């Protein structure tokens, strides 16, 4: 399962007229990342989804159920480091699965992250 370390993100919400509403997270990977996803990850959250998404050159585009928005936004908003993981089906770069995760965290931190994941370059 490929993994990208995320450096920053953008979040937004939009109304698309008769096509409904959408929320999105655009994830920017660390500069050292190469290959699929090195150009960024665009995650759209919609009421109905037909597929998980696809790898499109160096960009990954995912469309996930809107029920996942709050949890994924909370992870990028409050955790560090954050990683985007995905599994692609070989033909056509279609995504089989994708998600966000952190590294091992100490228990009982509550909503304020007290761990020191500062990296020295």
ZAVOMI-154265 format. One record per atom (N, C-alpha, C, O, CB): residue in one letter; x, y, z; atom name. Coordinates in pm, 1 decimal, always signed. Glycine has a CB too. Layout:
BEGIN
PT code       xx       yy       zz site
PT    a        X        Y        Z   CA
...
This chain:
BEGIN
PT code       xx       yy       zz site
PT    x    +85.2   -117.4     +0.0    N
PT    x     +0.0     +0.0     +0.0   CA
PT    x    +90.0   +124.0     +0.0    C
PT    x   +162.3   +146.3    +97.1    O
PT    x    -97.0     -0.3   +123.1   CB
PT    x    +87.4   +204.9   -105.9    N
PT    x   +168.4   +327.7   -110.7   CA
PT    x   +124.7   +427.8     -3.2    C
PT    x     +7.9   +433.2    +35.4    O
PT    x   +158.3   +392.9   -250.1   CB
PT    x   +221.4   +506.3    +43.6    N
PT    x   +196.2   +603.8   +149.7   CA
PT    x   +262.6   +736.2   +113.7    C
PT    x   +377.7   +738.5    +70.2    O
PT    x   +248.3   +551.8   +286.6   CB
PT    x   +190.2   +846.2   +131.8    N
PT    x   +243.5   +981.6   +112.8   CA
PT    x   +241.7  +1056.1   +244.9    C
PT    x   +141.8  +1052.1   +316.8    O
PT    x   +162.3  +1059.2     +6.0   CB
PT    x   +349.9  +1123.5   +277.8    N
PT    x   +351.3  +1209.2   +395.4   CA
PT    x   +297.5  +1346.3   +354.2    C
PT    x   +345.5  +1406.6   +258.1    O
PT    x   +495.7  +1220.3   +456.5   CB
PT    x   +197.4  +1394.5   +428.0    N
PT    x   +128.9  +1518.6   +393.7   CA
PT    x   +192.7  +1636.9   +466.8    C
PT    x   +213.1  +1632.8   +588.1    O
PT    x    -21.0  +1508.7   +428.0   CB
PT    x   +223.8  +1742.3   +390.9    N
PT    x   +286.5  +1862.4   +447.7   CA
PT    x   +183.1  +1969.2   +483.3    C
PT    x   +197.4  +2038.3   +584.2    O
PT    x   +388.5  +1920.0   +349.3   CB
PT    x    +78.7  +1983.0   +400.6    N
PT    x    -22.2  +2085.8   +425.3   CA
PT    x   -152.2  +2046.3   +355.9    C
PT    x   -156.7  +1950.1   +279.3    O
PT    x    +26.6  +2225.0   +375.7   CB
PT    x   -257.9  +2122.6   +384.4    N
PT    x   -387.4  +2091.2   +323.4   CA
PT    x   -467.7  +2218.7   +301.8    C
PT    x   -440.2  +2323.5   +360.3    O
PT    x   -466.9  +1992.1   +411.3   CB
PT    x   -568.0  +2205.8   +215.7    N
PT    x   -670.0  +2308.4   +196.2   CA
PT    x   -804.2  +2240.7   +214.0    C
PT    x   -820.2  +2123.7   +179.4    O
PT    x   -658.3  +2377.5    +54.9   CB
PT    x   -899.8  +2312.6   +267.3    N
PT    x  -1032.8  +2257.0   +290.2   CA
PT    x  -1135.0  +2354.2   +234.8    C
PT    x  -1112.9  +2475.3   +235.5    O
PT    x  -1058.0  +2229.4   +441.6   CB
PT    x  -1246.9  +2301.9   +186.7    N
PT    x  -1350.6  +2390.3   +135.4   CA
PT    x  -1483.7  +2319.4   +121.9    C
PT    x  -1494.7  +2197.9   +137.8    O
PT    x  -1309.3  +2447.2     +2.2   CB
PT    x  -1584.8  +2400.0    +92.0    N
PT    x  -1719.9  +2349.6    +68.5   CA
PT    x  -1779.2  +2431.2    -45.0    C
PT    x  -1752.0  +2550.6    -57.7    O
PT    x  -1809.1  +2358.0   +198.1   CB
PT    x  -1860.2  +2366.1   -127.3    N
PT    x  -1918.9  +2435.9   -241.1   CA
PT    x  -2058.0  +2381.6   -270.8    C
PT    x  -2088.7  +2265.4   -244.1    O
PT    x  -1828.9  +2422.8   -364.7   CB
PT    x  -2140.7  +2468.6   -326.6    N
PT    x  -2272.5  +2429.0   -374.9   CA
PT    x  -2263.8  +2422.9   -526.7    C
PT    x  -2218.2  +2517.5   -590.9    O
PT    x  -2385.3  +2528.9   -327.0   CB
PT    x  -2307.9  +2311.0   -584.0    N
PT    x  -2298.1  +2290.5   -728.1   CA
PT    x  -2435.0  +2294.3   -795.1    C
PT    x  -2461.3  +2216.6   -886.9    O
PT    x  -2229.9  +2157.9   -757.5   CB
PT    x  -2521.3  +2383.1   -750.4    N
PT    x  -2653.7  +2396.5   -810.0   CA
PT    x  -2733.5  +2268.8   -798.3    C
PT    x  -2743.2  +2210.9   -690.1    O
PT    x  -2642.4  +2436.3   -954.9   CB
PT    x  -2790.8  +2224.4   -908.7    N
PT    x  -2873.6  +2103.8   -906.2   CA
PT    x  -2792.0  +1977.6   -881.2    C
PT    x  -2849.0  +1871.9   -854.3    O
PT    x  -2949.0  +2090.4  -1036.4   CB
PT    x  -2658.0  +1987.0   -889.8    N
PT    x  -2572.0  +1871.9   -862.4   CA
PT    x  -2542.8  +1854.0   -714.0    C
PT    x  -2471.3  +1761.3   -675.9    O
PT    x  -2442.1  +1885.9   -937.8   CB
PT    x  -2597.7  +1942.2   -628.9    N
PT    x  -2582.0  +1925.4   -485.0   CA
PT    x  -2462.8  +1999.0   -427.2    C
PT    x  -2408.2  +2091.3   -487.7    O
PT    x  -2570.1  +1781.5   -453.0   CB
PT    x  -2424.3  +1955.9   -309.4    N
PT    x  -2315.0  +2018.3   -236.2   CA
PT    x  -2195.3  +1923.7   -231.5    C
PT    x  -2209.9  +1802.2   -244.4    O
PT    x  -2359.8  +2056.9    -93.4   CB
PT    x  -2078.3  +1981.1   -212.9    N
PT    x  -1957.8  +1900.5   -195.5   CA
PT    x  -1865.7  +1967.6    -95.3    C
PT    x  -1866.9  +2089.7    -79.7    O
PT    x  -1885.2  +1879.5   -330.2   CB
PT    x  -1787.5  +1887.8    -28.9    N
PT    x  -1678.8  +1935.8    +56.7   CA
PT    x  -1552.0  +1874.1     +0.7    C
PT    x  -1557.1  +1771.7    -67.5    O
PT    x  -1700.8  +1897.6   +210.2   CB
PT    x  -1438.3  +1935.8    +29.1    N
PT    x  -1315.4  +1879.3    -23.6   CA
PT    x  -1196.7  +1905.8    +67.9    C
PT    x  -1194.1  +2001.7   +144.9    O
PT    x  -1287.7  +1934.9   -161.1   CB
PT    x  -1099.3  +1817.5    +56.3    N
PT    x   -967.6  +1833.7   +115.5   CA
PT    x   -866.4  +1818.0     +2.8    C
PT    x   -868.2  +1718.2    -69.3    O
PT    x   -942.2  +1730.0   +231.7   CB
PT    x   -779.3  +1915.0    -12.2    N
PT    x   -669.0  +1903.7   -106.5   CA
PT    x   -542.9  +1887.7    -21.9    C
PT    x   -508.0  +1976.9    +55.5    O
PT    x   -660.2  +2029.6   -204.0   CB
PT    x   -476.1  +1776.6    -36.2    N
PT    x   -358.4  +1744.0    +43.6   CA
PT    x   -232.4  +1767.1    -38.1    C
PT    x   -220.7  +1718.8   -150.7    O
PT    x   -364.5  +1598.4    +93.3   CB
PT    x   -138.5  +1840.7    +18.7    N
PT    x    -10.3  +1866.7    -46.2   CA
PT    x    +94.8  +1778.4    +20.0    C
PT    x   +114.3  +1787.2   +141.3    O
PT    x    +29.1  +2018.5    -36.9   CB
PT    x   +163.3  +1693.0    -56.9    N
PT    x   +263.0  +1604.8     +2.7   CA
PT    x   +393.8  +1678.6    +32.8    C
PT    x   +417.0  +1789.1    -16.2    O
PT    x   +289.9  +1486.9    -89.7   CB
PT    x   +477.6  +1615.8   +113.3    N
PT    x   +611.9  +1666.9   +138.7   CA
PT    x   +684.3  +1682.0     +4.8    C
PT    x   +658.2  +1606.4    -88.8    O
PT    x   +691.2  +1572.3   +235.1   CB
PT    x   +773.2  +1777.5     -4.2    N
PT    x   +845.4  +1804.9   -129.0   CA
PT    x   +927.5  +1685.3   -177.0    C
PT    x   +947.7  +1669.3   -297.3    O
PT    x   +936.5  +1924.7   -110.5   CB
PT    x   +974.5  +1602.5    -86.4    N
PT    x  +1058.2  +1488.7   -123.1   CA
PT    x   +980.2  +1373.5   -186.6    C
PT    x  +1041.0  +1281.1   -240.6    O
PT    x  +1130.5  +1438.6     -1.7   CB
PT    x   +848.1  +1377.3   -181.2    N
PT    x   +767.6  +1268.3   -237.2   CA
PT    x   +778.5  +1267.0   -389.6    C
PT    x   +785.8  +1372.5   -452.6    O
PT    x   +619.5  +1282.1   -194.1   CB
PT    x   +779.7  +1148.4   -448.0    N
PT    x   +787.1  +1132.4   -593.6   CA
PT    x   +686.1  +1026.3   -636.3    C
PT    x   +644.3   +943.3   -555.5    O
PT    x   +931.9  +1093.1   -639.2   CB
PT    x   +647.2  +1029.6   -763.5    N
PT    x   +556.0   +929.2   -815.8   CA
PT    x   +410.2   +967.0   -797.7    C
PT    x   +378.2  +1084.4   -779.2    O
PT    x   +582.0   +797.8   -749.9   CB
PT    x   +320.5   +867.1   -803.0    N
PT    x   +178.0   +895.4   -789.3   CA
PT    x   +148.6   +970.4   -659.4    C
PT    x   +194.5   +930.7   -552.3    O
PT    x    +97.5   +765.4   -794.2   CB
PT    x    +72.8  +1077.7   -669.6    N
PT    x    +37.2  +1157.1   -553.4   CA
PT    x   +133.7  +1270.2   -524.5    C
PT    x   +103.4  +1356.3   -442.0    O
PT    x    +27.9  +1069.7   -434.9   CB
PT    x   +248.8  +1272.9   -589.6    N
PT    x   +346.6  +1378.3   -562.9   CA
PT    x   +296.1  +1515.3   -606.7    C
PT    x   +345.9  +1617.3   -559.2    O
PT    x   +477.7  +1347.0   -633.2   CB
PT    x   +198.4  +1518.9   -696.0    N
PT    x   +136.1  +1644.3   -738.5   CA
PT    x    +18.3  +1684.4   -651.1    C
PT    x    -40.4  +1790.6   -671.4    O
PT    x    +90.6  +1633.0   -881.4   CB
PT    x    -16.9  +1601.0   -554.4    N
PT    x   -124.8  +1631.2   -462.0   CA
PT    x   -233.5  +1526.1   -462.1    C
PT    x   -240.4  +1440.1   -549.9    O
PT    x   -183.9  +1763.9   -494.7   CB
PT    x   -318.2  +1535.5   -361.0    N
PT    x   -432.6  +1445.8   -346.9   CA
PT    x   -556.5  +1531.9   -332.2    C
PT    x   -562.9  +1617.6   -244.1    O
PT    x   -415.8  +1348.6   -224.7   CB
PT    x   -654.2  +1509.9   -417.5    N
PT    x   -780.8  +1583.3   -412.3   CA
PT    x   -888.2  +1485.3   -367.5    C
PT    x   -917.8  +1387.4   -436.0    O
PT    x   -816.7  +1648.2   -551.9   CB
PT    x   -945.8  +1513.5   -251.1    N
PT    x  -1052.4  +1426.9   -198.8   CA
PT    x  -1181.6  +1506.4   -196.8    C
PT    x  -1191.3  +1608.2   -128.2    O
PT    x  -1017.9  +1372.8    -55.6   CB
PT    x  -1280.2  +1460.6   -271.4    N
PT    x  -1413.3  +1521.2   -273.5   CA
PT    x  -1506.7  +1432.4   -192.9    C
PT    x  -1501.5  +1309.9   -203.8    O
PT    x  -1465.7  +1540.0   -420.3   CB
PT    x  -1591.3  +1493.6   -112.7    N
PT    x  -1686.4  +1420.9    -29.2   CA
PT    x  -1826.0  +1449.8    -81.5    C
PT    x  -1869.5  +1565.0    -82.0    O
PT    x  -1673.1  +1461.0   +121.6   CB
PT    x  -1896.4  +1346.6   -125.4    N
PT    x  -2025.8  +1362.5   -189.5   CA
PT    x  -2128.9  +1269.7   -125.3    C
PT    x  -2093.9  +1171.1    -60.4    O
PT    x  -2014.8  +1334.7   -340.2   CB
PT    x  -2256.1  +1302.9   -144.4    N
PT    x  -2364.3  +1221.2    -90.0   CA
PT    x  -2367.0  +1082.6   -153.9    C
PT    x  -2393.9   +983.5    -85.9    O
PT    x  -2498.6  +1290.8   -110.6   CB
PT    x  -2339.7  +1075.1   -282.7    N
PT    x  -2334.3   +946.1   -351.4   CA
PT    x  -2203.4   +937.4   -427.9    C
PT    x  -2159.0  +1035.1   -488.2    O
PT    x  -2456.0   +927.5   -447.3   CB
PT    x  -2142.4   +820.9   -425.2    N
PT    x  -2016.5   +799.6   -496.2   CA
PT    x  -2027.0   +673.7   -580.4    C
PT    x  -2090.3   +576.2   -539.9    O
PT    x  -1897.5   +789.4   -397.3   CB
PT    x  -1964.7   +676.1   -698.2    N
PT    x  -1967.4   +560.8   -787.4   CA
PT    x  -1839.7   +478.5   -777.3    C
PT    x  -1841.5   +357.4   -799.0    O
PT    x  -1988.4   +606.0   -930.6   CB
PT    x  -1728.7   +544.5   -744.1    N
PT    x  -1602.0   +474.2   -728.1   CA
PT    x  -1518.7   +547.3   -623.2    C
PT    x  -1550.2   +660.1   -585.6    O
PT    x  -1525.2   +464.5   -863.8   CB
PT    x  -1413.0   +482.8   -576.7    N
PT    x  -1326.4   +544.2   -475.6   CA
PT    x  -1245.2   +656.5   -537.6    C
PT    x  -1225.4   +760.1   -474.2    O
PT    x  -1232.7   +439.2   -412.4   CB
PT    x  -1198.1   +638.4   -659.3    N
PT    x  -1119.1   +740.3   -725.7   CA
PT    x  -1019.6   +679.7   -821.0    C
PT    x  -1033.9   +565.2   -863.7    O
PT    x  -1048.0   +825.5   -624.9   CB
PT    x   -915.0   +760.2   -855.1    N
PT    x   -817.0   +713.0   -952.5   CA
PT    x   -684.7   +786.9   -934.6    C
PT    x   -678.6   +894.9   -876.0    O
PT    x   -870.0   +731.6  -1096.0   CB
PT    x   -579.7   +725.2   -986.8    N
PT    x   -449.6   +789.1   -997.4   CA
PT    x   -445.1   +850.4  -1136.8    C
PT    x   -462.7   +780.4  -1236.5    O
PT    x   -330.1   +686.9   -972.7   CB
PT    x   -421.3   +981.0  -1143.5    N
PT    x   -416.9  +1052.7  -1271.2   CA
PT    x   -280.0  +1118.9  -1284.0    C
PT    x   -264.2  +1236.5  -1251.0    O
PT    x   -532.5  +1159.1  -1281.3   CB
PT    x   -182.1  +1044.2  -1331.4    N
PT    x    -45.5  +1094.4  -1339.9   CA
PT    x    +12.9  +1109.0  -1201.4    C
PT    x    +22.2  +1011.5  -1126.8    O
PT    x    -40.8  +1228.2  -1414.1   CB
PT    x    +52.9  +1231.8  -1166.0    N
PT    x   +110.5  +1252.9  -1033.1   CA
PT    x     +7.5  +1302.1   -931.8    C
PT    x    +43.5  +1336.9   -819.4    O
PT    x   +224.6  +1352.1  -1041.6   CB
PT    x   -120.5  +1305.5   -970.3    N
PT    x   -228.2  +1350.4   -881.5   CA
PT    x   -322.0  +1232.8   -853.2    C
PT    x   -350.8  +1152.1   -941.5    O
PT    x   -307.1  +1470.3   -944.8   CB
PT    x   -368.5  +1224.8   -729.3    N
PT    x   -468.8  +1125.2   -692.5   CA
PT    x   -598.9  +1199.8   -666.5    C
PT    x   -601.7  +1297.5   -591.7    O
PT    x   -424.5  +1041.1   -566.5   CB
PT    x   -706.1  +1153.0   -728.8    N
PT    x   -838.2  +1213.3   -712.4   CA
PT    x   -930.3  +1107.8   -652.9    C
PT    x   -949.5  +1001.3   -711.6    O
PT    x   -894.4  +1267.6   -848.8   CB
PT    x   -987.2  +1137.4   -536.4    N
PT    x  -1076.5  +1043.6   -469.4   CA
PT    x  -1211.7  +1109.3   -447.6    C
PT    x  -1219.6  +1230.3   -426.0    O
PT    x  -1016.6   +996.2   -335.1   CB
PT    x  -1317.9  +1030.2   -453.3    N
PT    x  -1452.7  +1075.7   -419.9   CA
PT    x  -1506.0   +980.3   -314.4    C
PT    x  -1531.9   +862.9   -340.9    O
PT    x  -1547.1  +1080.6   -547.1   CB
PT    x  -1521.6  +1034.2   -193.6    N
PT    x  -1559.5   +951.4    -79.4   CA
PT    x  -1695.4   +994.2    -25.1    C
PT    x  -1740.1  +1105.8    -51.6    O
PT    x  -1452.7   +959.7    +31.1   CB
PT    x  -1761.5   +906.9    +50.4    N
PT    x  -1890.7   +942.2   +109.4   CA
PT    x  -1875.5  +1062.2   +203.0    C
PT    x  -1777.0  +1072.8   +276.0    O
PT    x  -1950.3   +821.7   +185.7   CB
PT    x  -1973.9  +1152.1   +200.3    N
PT    x  -1965.4  +1272.9   +283.3   CA
PT    x  -1962.1  +1241.0   +433.4    C
PT    x  -1924.5  +1326.5   +513.6    O
PT    x  -2083.4  +1364.7   +253.1   CB
PT    x  -2000.9  +1120.2   +471.5    N
PT    x  -1994.6  +1081.8   +612.9   CA
PT    x  -1850.3  +1072.8   +663.6    C
PT    x  -1828.9  +1072.5   +784.9    O
PT    x  -2065.2   +947.8   +633.8   CB
PT    x  -1751.1  +1065.4   +574.9    N
PT    x  -1610.4  +1057.9   +615.4   CA
PT    x  -1544.7  +1195.4   +630.5    C
PT    x  -1435.0  +1205.2   +685.5    O
PT    x  -1532.9   +976.1   +514.7   CB
PT    x  -1609.6  +1300.7   +582.8    N
PT    x  -1546.7  +1432.9   +583.3   CA
PT    x  -1503.3  +1476.1   +722.8    C
PT    x  -1388.1  +1514.4   +742.8    O
PT    x  -1641.8  +1535.6   +525.8   CB
PT    x  -1593.2  +1470.3   +817.9    N
PT    x  -1563.4  +1520.0   +952.6   CA
PT    x  -1442.3  +1449.0  +1013.7    C
PT    x  -1354.8  +1514.3  +1070.6    O
PT    x  -1685.4  +1502.2  +1043.6   CB
PT    x  -1436.5  +1316.3  +1002.3    N
PT    x  -1323.9  +1241.9  +1058.8   CA
PT    x  -1192.7  +1274.3   +988.2    C
PT    x  -1090.6  +1294.9  +1053.9    O
PT    x  -1350.9  +1092.7  +1050.8   CB
PT    x  -1194.5  +1279.0   +856.0    N
PT    x  -1071.3  +1307.2   +782.5   CA
PT    x  -1024.0  +1450.9   +805.5    C
PT    x   -904.2  +1475.6   +818.6    O
PT    x  -1092.2  +1282.4   +632.8   CB
PT    x  -1116.9  +1544.2   +810.4    N
PT    x  -1079.6  +1682.8   +838.4   CA
PT    x  -1020.2  +1693.4   +978.8    C
PT    x   -921.9  +1764.7   +998.7    O
PT    x  -1202.3  +1776.5   +824.0   CB
PT    x  -1077.5  +1624.9  +1074.2    N
PT    x  -1026.1  +1626.3  +1211.2   CA
PT    x   -882.7  +1572.8  +1216.2    C
PT    x   -799.3  +1626.7  +1288.9    O
PT    x  -1117.2  +1543.3  +1303.5   CB
PT    x   -854.1  +1469.3  +1141.2    N
PT    x   -718.6  +1412.1  +1140.2   CA
PT    x   -618.2  +1512.7  +1085.8    C
PT    x   -515.8  +1536.6  +1149.7    O
PT    x   -714.6  +1282.8  +1056.2   CB
PT    x   -644.5  +1573.0   +968.6    N
PT    x   -545.9  +1667.9   +912.7   CA
PT    x   -537.0  +1794.7   +995.2    C
PT    x   -433.1  +1860.6   +997.1    O
PT    x   -581.6  +1703.6   +768.4   CB
PT    x   -645.0  +1829.5  +1063.3    N
PT    x   -648.9  +1951.5  +1143.2   CA
PT    x   -573.5  +1936.3  +1275.6    C
PT    x   -516.7  +2033.8  +1324.8    O
PT    x   -793.1  +1990.8  +1170.4   CB
PT    x   -571.9  +1817.2  +1333.5    N
PT    x   -520.4  +1802.1  +1469.9   CA
PT    x   -398.8  +1711.7  +1484.7    C
PT    x   -336.7  +1712.1  +1591.0    O
PT    x   -627.3  +1750.2  +1555.8   CB
PT    x   -362.9  +1636.1  +1385.3    N
PT    x   -254.0  +1539.2  +1399.4   CA
PT    x   -131.4  +1577.4  +1316.8    C
PT    x   -141.3  +1648.3  +1216.6    O
PT    x   -301.9  +1400.9  +1358.5   CB
PT    x    -14.5  +1528.3  +1361.8    N
PT    x   +107.9  +1544.9  +1286.0   CA
PT    x   +203.3  +1436.0  +1328.0    C
PT    x   +221.6  +1415.4  +1448.0    O
PT    x   +169.9  +1685.3  +1307.1   CB
PT    x   +263.8  +1366.8  +1237.7    N
PT    x   +244.6  +1373.0  +1093.7   CA
PT    x   +118.4  +1298.7  +1049.5    C
PT    x    +63.6  +1216.6  +1123.1    O
PT    x   +365.9  +1315.8  +1022.9   CB
PT    x    +74.1  +1329.5   +928.0    N
PT    x    -41.7  +1264.0   +867.6   CA
PT    x     +3.7  +1200.7   +736.3    C
PT    x    +82.8  +1258.5   +661.8    O
PT    x   -159.8  +1365.7   +844.2   CB
PT    x    -47.4  +1081.6   +709.9    N
PT    x    -11.8  +1008.1   +589.6   CA
PT    x   -138.1   +971.1   +512.1    C
PT    x   -239.4   +933.1   +570.8    O
PT    x    +69.5   +881.8   +625.0   CB
PT    x   -130.6   +982.8   +378.9    N
PT    x   -237.5   +937.0   +290.8   CA
PT    x   -192.0   +803.4   +234.0    C
PT    x    -80.7   +791.2   +182.8    O
PT    x   -269.3  +1042.0   +176.0   CB
PT    x   -279.4   +703.0   +243.5    N
PT    x   -249.6   +570.1   +192.6   CA
PT    x   -354.9   +532.4    +89.9    C
PT    x   -470.0   +574.9    +99.8    O
PT    x   -244.1   +466.0   +307.2   CB
PT    x   -316.3   +453.7     -7.3    N
PT    x   -412.4   +408.2   -106.3   CA
PT    x   -370.4   +274.2   -163.9    C
PT    x   -254.6   +233.3   -156.5    O
PT    x   -427.6   +511.3   -217.4   CB
PT    x   -468.5   +208.3   -221.2    N
PT    x   -446.2    +83.3   -293.9   CA
PT    x   -512.1    +99.6   -429.1    C
PT    x   -631.5   +128.7   -436.6    O
PT    x   -503.3    -41.9   -216.2   CB
PT    x   -436.6    +81.4   -535.8    N
PT    x   -490.2    +97.9   -670.7   CA
PT    x   -504.9    -37.6   -737.8    C
PT    x   -422.8   -127.4   -719.5    O
PT    x   -399.8   +189.8   -754.8   CB
PT    x   -610.6    -50.0   -815.2    N
PT    x   -628.3   -165.8   -901.4   CA
PT    x   -537.9   -140.6  -1022.0    C
PT    x   -532.2    -28.0  -1071.3    O
PT    x   -781.1   -187.2   -943.6   CB
PT    x   -468.6   -240.8  -1069.6    N
PT    x   -368.9   -221.6  -1175.8   CA
PT    x   -422.9   -154.4  -1301.5    C
PT    x   -359.6    -61.7  -1351.9    O
PT    x   -310.5   -353.3  -1213.2   CB
PT    x   -535.1   -196.6  -1352.9    N
PT    x   -586.6   -143.6  -1479.1   CA
PT    x   -647.7     -5.4  -1461.7    C
PT    x   -739.7    +12.3  -1382.0    O
PT    x   -689.9   -238.3  -1537.6   CB
PT    x   -597.7    +91.3  -1535.0    N
PT    x   -656.0   +224.4  -1537.7   CA
PT    x   -629.9   +310.1  -1415.3    C
PT    x   -677.5   +423.5  -1410.4    O
PT    x   -799.5   +212.5  -1556.1   CB
PT    x   -557.2   +261.7  -1317.2    N
PT    x   -525.9   +341.9  -1199.7   CA
PT    x   -643.0   +367.5  -1107.2    C
PT    x   -637.5   +459.2  -1025.2    O
PT    x   -470.5   +470.5  -1242.4   CB
PT    x   -750.2   +287.9  -1118.4    N
PT    x   -865.6   +304.2  -1029.8   CA
PT    x   -827.0   +268.9   -886.6    C
PT    x   -754.0   +172.5   -863.4    O
PT    x   -983.7   +216.3  -1076.8   CB
PT    x   -876.0   +347.2   -790.7    N
PT    x   -846.9   +319.3   -650.7   CA
PT    x   -940.7   +212.8   -597.0    C
PT    x  -1061.0   +214.3   -623.2    O
PT    x   -857.9   +446.7   -567.0   CB
PT    x   -883.8   +121.5   -522.1    N
PT    x   -962.3    +19.7   -453.1   CA
PT    x   -998.1    +68.7   -312.8    C
PT    x  -1106.3    +40.5   -261.5    O
PT    x   -884.7   -114.5   -446.1   CB
PT    x   -904.2   +143.4   -251.3    N
PT    x   -926.3   +198.7   -118.2   CA
PT    x   -830.4   +314.8    -96.4    C
PT    x   -731.0   +328.4   -167.8    O
PT    x   -907.5    +90.1     -8.4   CB
PT    x   -860.7   +398.9     +3.0    N
PT    x   -771.1   +507.6    +41.4   CA
PT    x   -810.4   +556.9   +179.5    C
PT    x   -922.1   +533.2   +225.4    O
PT    x   -775.5   +623.7    -62.0   CB
PT    x   -717.3   +626.1   +246.1    N
PT    x   -747.1   +677.2   +378.9   CA
PT    x   -634.3   +761.1   +435.5    C
PT    x   -530.3   +778.5   +372.0    O
PT    x   -777.0   +563.8   +471.9   CB
PT    x   -655.6   +812.7   +555.1    N
PT    x   -557.0   +891.6   +628.1   CA
PT    x   -518.9   +819.3   +755.8    C
PT    x   -600.3   +747.5   +813.9    O
PT    x   -611.0  +1032.8   +659.7   CB
PT    x   -394.5   +838.1   +799.6    N
PT    x   -348.2   +775.4   +923.2   CA
PT    x   -236.5   +858.7   +984.8    C
PT    x   -180.2   +947.6   +920.8    O
PT    x   -299.9   +630.9   +896.9   CB
PT    x   -206.3   +828.2  +1108.9    N
PT    x    -95.8   +892.0  +1179.2   CA
PT    x     +6.3   +784.7  +1214.3    C
PT    x    -12.2   +667.0  +1183.4    O
PT    x   -145.3   +966.8  +1307.2   CB
PT    x   +113.6   +826.7  +1278.9    N
PT    x   +208.3   +730.8  +1335.1   CA
PT    x   +157.7   +692.6  +1473.3    C
PT    x    +55.6   +743.8  +1519.3    O
PT    x   +354.3   +789.8  +1341.6   CB
PT    x   +228.1   +604.2  +1537.9    N
PT    x   +188.3   +560.7  +1671.7   CA
PT    x   +180.0   +681.3  +1765.4    C
PT    x   +272.2   +762.6  +1771.6    O
PT    x   +288.0   +455.5  +1727.2   CB
PT    x    +70.6   +692.0  +1837.0    N
PT    x    +45.8   +803.0  +1929.5   CA
PT    x    +31.3   +748.8  +2071.1    C
PT    x    -19.0   +638.0  +2090.0    O
PT    x    -81.3   +882.8  +1888.3   CB
PT    x    +74.7   +825.7  +2171.1    N
PT    x    +52.1   +783.6  +2309.7   CA
PT    x    -96.5   +790.7  +2343.8    C
PT    x   -168.1   +876.3  +2291.8    O
PT    x   +133.8   +871.4  +2407.3   CB
PT    x   -142.7   +701.8  +2430.1    N
PT    x   -282.6   +702.5  +2469.7   CA
PT    x   -311.4   +817.8  +2565.8    C
PT    x   -221.1   +869.0  +2631.9    O
PT    x   -320.2   +568.8  +2534.3   CB
PT    x   -436.9   +857.4  +2572.3    N
PT    x   -482.3   +953.0  +2671.6   CA
PT    x   -444.5  +1097.6  +2649.4    C
PT    x   -450.3  +1177.0  +2743.3    O
PT    x   -432.3   +913.1  +2799.3   CB
PT    x   -405.7  +1135.1  +2527.2    N
PT    x   -368.7  +1274.5  +2501.5   CA
PT    x   -488.3  +1367.9  +2501.1    C
PT    x   -474.3  +1487.5  +2526.7    O
PT    x   -296.6  +1285.1  +2369.7   CB
PT    x   -605.1  +1314.1  +2472.3    N
PT    x   -721.6  +1400.3  +2458.7   CA
PT    x   -718.2  +1471.1  +2324.1    C
PT    x   -653.3  +1424.5  +2230.5    O
PT    x   -727.6  +1502.6  +2573.4   CB
PT    x   -788.1  +1583.3  +2314.6    N
PT    x   -796.7  +1653.2  +2186.6   CA
PT    x   -674.9  +1739.6  +2157.9    C
PT    x   -656.6  +1785.5  +2045.2    O
PT    x   -920.1  +1738.5  +2183.4   CB
PT    x   -592.1  +1762.0  +2258.4    N
PT    x   -470.6  +1840.6  +2237.3   CA
PT    x   -353.6  +1744.7  +2224.3    C
PT    x   -328.6  +1665.5  +2315.2    O
PT    x   -447.1  +1942.3  +2353.9   CB
PT    x   -280.6  +1750.3  +2111.7    N
PT    x   -168.8  +1660.6  +2085.3   CA
PT    x    -45.7  +1710.7  +2160.1    C
PT    x     +9.3  +1815.5  +2126.1    O
PT    x   -140.5  +1650.1  +1932.8   CB
PT    x     -2.7  +1637.6  +2260.4    N
PT    x   +111.4  +1676.9  +2342.0   CA
PT    x   +239.6  +1605.3  +2301.8    C
PT    x   +346.0  +1632.3  +2357.4    O
PT    x    +82.1  +1650.3  +2487.2   CB
PT    x   +230.0  +1513.7  +2205.0    N
PT    x   +349.5  +1440.4  +2162.1   CA
PT    x   +437.2  +1530.6  +2078.0    C
PT    x   +388.6  +1624.5  +2015.0    O
PT    x   +311.4  +1313.4  +2082.8   CB
PT    x   +564.3  +1502.8  +2076.8    N
PT    x   +659.3  +1584.1  +2001.7   CA
PT    x   +702.0  +1506.8  +1879.4    C
PT    x   +786.6  +1417.7  +1887.8    O
PT    x   +782.0  +1623.0  +2088.2   CB
PT    x   +643.5  +1540.4  +1764.7    N
PT    x   +680.6  +1476.1  +1638.2   CA
PT    x   +759.4  +1573.6  +1552.9    C
PT    x   +757.3  +1564.3  +1430.2    O
PT    x   +555.1  +1426.7  +1561.8   CB
PT    x   +829.0  +1667.0  +1616.4    N
PT    x   +907.7  +1765.2  +1544.2   CA
PT    x  +1024.9  +1695.7  +1475.8    C
PT    x  +1095.0  +1614.4  +1536.2    O
PT    x   +957.3  +1876.7  +1639.0   CB
PT    x  +1044.4  +1729.1  +1349.8    N
PT    x  +1154.1  +1670.1  +1275.9   CA
PT    x  +1260.4  +1775.5  +1251.3    C
PT    x  +1229.1  +1892.1  +1227.5    O
PT    x  +1105.2  +1609.6  +1143.4   CB
PT    x  +1382.7  +1735.1  +1256.8    N
PT    x  +1494.9  +1824.5  +1230.0   CA
PT    x  +1547.5  +1793.2  +1092.1    C
PT    x  +1577.8  +1678.0  +1061.1    O
PT    x  +1606.9  +1810.1  +1337.2   CB
PT    x  +1558.5  +1895.6  +1008.7    N
PT    x  +1605.4  +1872.6   +869.9   CA
PT    x  +1755.9  +1867.9   +864.3    C
PT    x  +1813.1  +1849.5   +756.8    O
PT    x  +1553.9  +1982.1   +775.2   CB
